[in-house]
Amino acid sequence: LLKNNNYEITVISDSIIGSISDEYDAVIIAAPTVDFLGSEIDALSAFLDNDGKLEKGLIFFADATAPYLTNFYAFLEQWGIAVNEGIMFETNSQNYMPDDPMTLGTYPTSSDNDITRGMKLCITGYNVPLAAAYESEGRITVTSLMSTPESVVAAPAGTSTDWTGADEYEKQSYSSVIQSKMEN
């Protein structure tokens, strides 16, 4: 999809990442199932720092079937992004795909953000509940860009589409897209 939209993609297929070239603008981590080593977290930090120039990005897509990734999630929390356990389950049938309450609508939290401007809705599926760990700390500012309505529960991982236990959980709005930025 990214290549079809004129992005240049390079797959880093090393089983252990020692460094990330500064020629890249962003790193995409999609559905990791194995936790990162300390040296890999250091490589991500060095890439994002970019010799103090910043201007690099990390895009992360969580996977509800993945085990808890202690090191990686601690790294994200330093950036203000908390990855919670479970899977988002929509209880309002008007906001999910037929017969699939885990494929649901999420909505921009603000109309004045450059990234979400003009968006009305995004259909996403099998999301891990996210939260901003803080709004701002030091030079880091954290913003929820997209979130669910307050009719969603964080169901246990492995929940099926015909699950009937939602009434036992607290309904609330969850972030589905969070941006964390460090200012120079």
N, C-alpha and C positions, 0 to 999 in steps of 0.2 A: 504494500500500500504506500509506504513512504517513497520507495523508488519510483512508483507510478506518478507520484506528485513532485518529482524532480529533486528529491533529497538523495545525496550520495551516502551510501551505507557501507560500512566496513564491519564485518563480523570478527570480533575478538574471540577466538575459540580456545584460547589457552585454558587449561584446567585450573591453573593458578596464575592470576594476573599480577605481574611484578611492577608494571608501570603502564601508563596510558599516554600515548603521544599527544603533545600539545597542538598537533595539526587538526585534531577533532574539536568540534564546537560543543558536542554533547555526547553523553553516554546513555544508552537505553539499557535498563536492566529489566527484563521481562520474565516474570514468574520464576524467580530463583527457587530451587528446591534444596540447595545445600548452602549452609551458612558461609560467610566470608571469613577468611583468615585475617589476623591483625595486619599482615603485610598488604593484603588486598584493600583493606579499609584505608591504610596509609596511602596507597596508590590512588584511590578515589579522592581522598583529601587533597593530595598534591595536585591532582588534575583540576579540581574545582578551585583551588587557590591560584593556580596558574602564575606562579612566581609573584603573587600579590596583585596581579592584574584582574583576577576574577574573570568575569565574562564567559564562563563555561557553564554547562548545564548537565543535570542528571535527571533523567526521566525514569520513574520506577512504576512498574505494573505489578501489583501484588497478586498472589494466587491463593485462594482460600483453601486449597488442598495441600499447600506447602506446610512443612513443619514450622514451628516458631524459630525464626532466624535471629538468635540472641545478639550476635555481634553486629549484623547489618541493621537491625531495628534500633539498637542503641546508637549507631551512627546517625540514622535518620532522626532520632529523637534529639540529638545535638543540634540538628537543623530545624527543630520544631515540628517534626512530623511524627505522630504517634500511630503505629500500626496496631490495631486491636485484633483480637482473635475472633474467629467466626466468619460468617458470611451474611451479607445484607439480604433481608427477606422482607419484601413489601407486603403489607397487610391490606392495602387499599387496591382492590381489583381494577380500579380505573387508572392505575399508574403502573401496571406491569403487562407484559406480553401475555396473551391467552395461555393459560395452563402453565405459566412459568413465573412465579412471583420473585424469582431471583434475577430476572431480566427486566429491569425497571428504569423509569425515567429519573434523571437527576437534572438539576436546574442551576443556572448561573446565580451566584449569590449577590452579584452587583452588575449593573448595566454599564458601568463606566470603566471596566477593566479591558485593556486592549486585547487580551487573550480570548475573553468570552463575549466581547461586544457583538451584538447581532444574533447571538445564540438564544434560542428559546427553550431548548430541551436537548438532552443527549440520552439516548438509550444505551445503557450499559448492562453487562451481565456478570453475575457471579463475583461481585465486588467484596473486598475485604473492608470492614469499617475503618475509616481513618479519622483522626482528630488532630487539630492544631495543639501541640503540646504547650505552646505559649504564643502570644501575639508578637512580641518583640523581646529580644534579649541581646544586649550588646549591639552589634552591627547587623544582626539578622532580624528580618521582618517576615512573618508568616501570615499568609492569606488563604482562606478557603475560597476557591474559585467556583466550585460546583458542589451542590449538596442535595440530599434527598429531602422529600417532605418529612414531616414528623410522624409518619405512619409506618416507619421501618423499624424492624428489630434486628439485633445482631444474633442470628441463629447459630447454633453450634456448627462447626465445620462438618461437612458430610451430610448436612440436611438435604432431604429430597424435596422436589417441587410439591409433593402432596403432604408435606409436614403440617401437623395440626397443633403444634405446641406454642404458637406465637403469643397466645394470651398470657402465657407465663413469663413473658419478657417485657421489658420497658420499651415502649415505642418512642422514638426520637428521630431527629434529623442527624444524618451522618455526612461528613465530608466525603466526596468521591474524588475530588481533585484539589490538591493543596500545592501552593507555590511558596517556596522559601527562598528569600533573596538576601545576600550579604552585600552591604554597601561598602565601597572603598573608604 
